[in-house]
Structures are given as structure tokens and as C-alpha cells.
Amino acid sequence: MTILSSTNYDRNALGPVLKQVVDVINDGSIGGPTGSTGPTGVTGAGITGATGPAGTTGPTGPALGLTGPPGAAGAAGAAGAAGAAGATGAAGPVGVQGYAGPQGPKGAVGDGAGATGVAGPTGPGGGPVGATGVTGSAGFTGPAGPAGYGGAYGDDGAAGPTGATGDNPYLFFAPTTNPGVTGQVWSNSGVLTVSGGP
């Protein structure tokens, strides 16, 4: 073992050097009688070194990781059961009666050749006779209006074809007095005469 030899030991190195010397002596590798143990040396009061500077703050770590992709859509839920039918509402008010429609056109006159129906059974007799109602008073006859003047006769038109003979022929009766209208025909004692005016 090599022991550091110096004439000017550092105070901090005295303890380790002395321990090396004692270990060599106790090992017996050095001849000669073992001397008495020397007095314990004074513990050196080493000066505490100055505190080192504080280390620099390390860089800020990375932020949280990236947002993961959205999860797959869940399966569609089963359709719910149909709800119970609602109660029947109250009946609405009766609508206002509409106006009566116009009278339809008059139907064609039948040929009168329909078959005669079977005679119905005779009803029971002996029904009570109703009371005779009161006869109403006769109304007043209004005065006769004045006779109007006849219009002038136009030119005679061309004679049309003779029509079929109807069931109800129309008969013209000329007045028997002079109407006082120029061109109007009247019967003068059975002779048709054209009036010359008033």
C-alpha cells in the first residue's frame, strides 16, 4: 500500500493518511515492536465550502397527447312499442244549413203514353168529416188600367213554312173598336180594317 508522504498535509487529508498508517501497522508487515497508541488527534474543523449555484430549470414537458379518433357509432336501438289509441273526441257542432239551390229547368212534357198503374186498395171508410172552415171575405177588385197604345207595324216578313198542327191552336180575335193606333188591325162589323190613328 502506498501512503502519501508530505511535510504539509491538508487538514482534510490527515484522517485518511493516519488510518492508512494504522492499517499497515496492524497488518504486521512492518517489523519492530508495536508502540503505544498515540493520543487521539484533534478533529479538524474544515471550512464548509460555498453553496453551488442553483441549476437551470429544465424545459417544460410536452402537452397531453393528441385526441384519439371518435369511437364507432353504437347499434340502433329497437323500435318502441306503439302507443295506445287516444280517446275519441266529442262530436262537432251541426253545421249551418246551406241556402236552397236554384230551381232546376222544367222537364220535357211526356208523350202521355205511360201504362196505367194498378188500382190501389180501397181505404177504410167511416173517417170523421172535418169542420167546414170560415169563408174568407172577397177582395176588392182594383180599377182597370188605361189601354196602352199599340206599336207601329213593321214590314211584312217572308212567309215561313207552315208548321205542324198543334194540339192547342191559337185564335186571334181583332178588337171590335178602332184602337186609335196607326197601322193596327181591328174588326169593323166583321171586316178587318187598318186603323189610321187617333
PyMOL commands that set and color helices and strands:
alter all, ss='L'
color gray80, all
select helices_A, chain A and resi 11-27
alter helices_A, ss='H'
color red, helices_A
select strands_A, chain A and resi 185-188+191-194
alter strands_A, ss='S'
color yellow, strands_A
deselect
rebuild
show_as cartoon
